[in-house]
């Protein structure tokens, strides 16, 4: 299994909502945009790639409306397998060509995220945050898992239990410092 860079995305990161019951969570930096969202009307620019992300930090910044503050830039690397009914399966990597990561990005954790609509843009739900499953997991202050191995285990479990429709993908979440 290999992690591959899928792209960059700007987000307005929210502090932990009242309904997430994991004491250590201070903010939600999941792959999902259910809680921490992208800038208003980002999709209308049509600069995103087939994964719903951007091929460079500059392209991600280009969709942030002028004068907007509080937006942070993230990068995402995905495993080249996904999990369906507890089993790893290869998936067809789209024709995306993001610019190589620089030392300006650091890993802040790992996520297991669903994508049930194969023709849909981007990823859907991160059960750790969207379904409050962080309460039963060893997550960090970003509502992410600390290791790739823990994220793989959660993706396998989520693909069996389906707190949200799957399959499930494993992502490394990096933030620009």
Residue pairs with C-beta under 8 A, 6 or more apart in sequence:
1 79
1 80
1 81
1 88
1 152
2 79
2 80
3 77
3 78
3 79
3 80
3 148
3 172
4 77
4 78
4 79
4 80
4 93
5 75
5 76
5 77
5 98
5 100
5 101
6 49
6 51
6 53
6 76
6 77
6 78
6 96
6 98
6 171
7 48
7 49
7 51
7 52
7 53
7 54
7 55
7 75
7 76
7 96
7 98
8 53
8 54
8 55
8 56
8 57
8 59
8 60
8 73
8 74
8 75
8 76
8 98
9 38
9 52
9 53
9 54
9 60
9 73
9 74
9 75
9 76
10 38
10 39
10 42
10 60
10 61
10 63
10 64
10 71
10 72
10 73
10 74
11 29
11 33
11 36
11 37
11 38
11 71
11 72
11 73
11 74
12 36
12 37
12 38
12 39
12 70
12 71
12 72
13 27
13 28
13 29
13 36
13 70
13 72
14 27
14 28
14 35
14 36
15 26
15 27
15 28
16 22
16 25
16 26
16 27
16 28
16 143
17 28
17 35
19 132
20 28
20 129
20 132
20 134
20 135
20 143
21 132
21 134
21 135
22 132
22 134
22 135
22 137
22 139
22 143
24 139
24 140
24 141
25 134
25 139
25 140
25 141
25 142
25 143
26 141
26 142
27 36
27 141
27 142
27 143
28 35
28 36
28 129
28 142
28 143
29 36
29 74
29 108
29 109
29 142
29 143
29 144
29 173
29 175
30 36
30 111
30 113
30 126
30 128
30 129
30 130
30 143
30 144
30 173
31 76
31 111
31 113
31 123
31 126
31 171
31 173
32 111
32 113
32 123
32 124
32 125
32 126
32 129
32 130
33 122
34 124
34 125
34 126
34 129
34 130
35 129
35 130
38 63
39 63
39 64
39 65
39 68
39 71
40 65
41 63
41 65
42 48
42 63
42 64
43 121
45 62
45 63
47 54
47 59
47 62
47 63
48 54
48 121
49 55
49 94
49 96
49 97
49 98
50 94
50 95
50 96
51 76
51 78
51 94
51 96
51 122
51 123
52 121
52 122
52 123
53 60
53 76
53 96
53 98
53 122
54 60
54 63
54 98
55 96
55 97
55 98
55 99
56 98
56 99
57 73
57 75
57 99
57 104
57 176
60 73
61 73
64 71
72 175
72 176
73 175
73 176
74 173
74 174
74 175
74 176
75 98
75 101
75 105
75 173
75 174
75 175
75 176
76 171
76 172
76 173
76 174
77 101
77 171
77 172
77 174
78 169
78 170
78 171
78 172
79 148
79 152
79 169
79 170
79 171
80 90
80 91
80 93
81 88
81 89
81 90
81 91
81 170
82 88
82 89
82 91
82 115
82 155
82 167
82 168
82 169
82 170
83 89
83 112
83 152
83 155
83 156
83 158
83 159
83 166
83 167
83 168
83 169
83 170
84 159
84 166
84 167
84 168
85 159
85 160
86 156
86 157
86 159
86 160
87 159
88 156
89 167
91 167
91 169
101 174
104 176
104 177
105 174
105 175
105 176
105 177
106 174
106 175
106 177
107 172
107 173
107 174
108 140
108 142
108 144
108 173
108 174
108 175
109 139
109 140
109 142
109 144
109 145
109 146
109 172
109 173
110 144
110 145
110 146
110 147
110 148
110 150
110 151
110 170
110 171
110 172
110 173
111 126
111 128
111 144
111 145
111 151
111 170
111 171
111 173
112 126
112 127
112 128
112 145
112 151
112 152
112 154
112 155
112 158
112 168
112 169
112 170
112 171
113 123
113 124
113 125
113 126
113 168
113 169
113 171
114 123
114 124
114 125
114 126
114 127
114 158
114 164
114 165
114 166
114 167
114 168
114 169
115 122
115 123
115 124
115 166
115 167
115 168
115 169
116 124
116 164
116 165
116 166
116 167
117 124
123 169
123 171
124 164
124 165
125 131
125 163
125 164
126 143
127 133
127 154
127 158
127 163
127 164
128 134
128 137
128 139
128 143
128 144
128 145
128 154
129 143
130 164
131 163
131 164
133 158
133 163
134 143
137 145
137 150
137 154
138 145
138 146
138 150
139 145
139 146
140 146
142 173
144 173
145 151
145 154
148 170
148 172
151 170
151 171
152 170
154 168
155 168
155 169
155 170
156 168
158 164
158 166
158 168
159 166
159 167
159 168
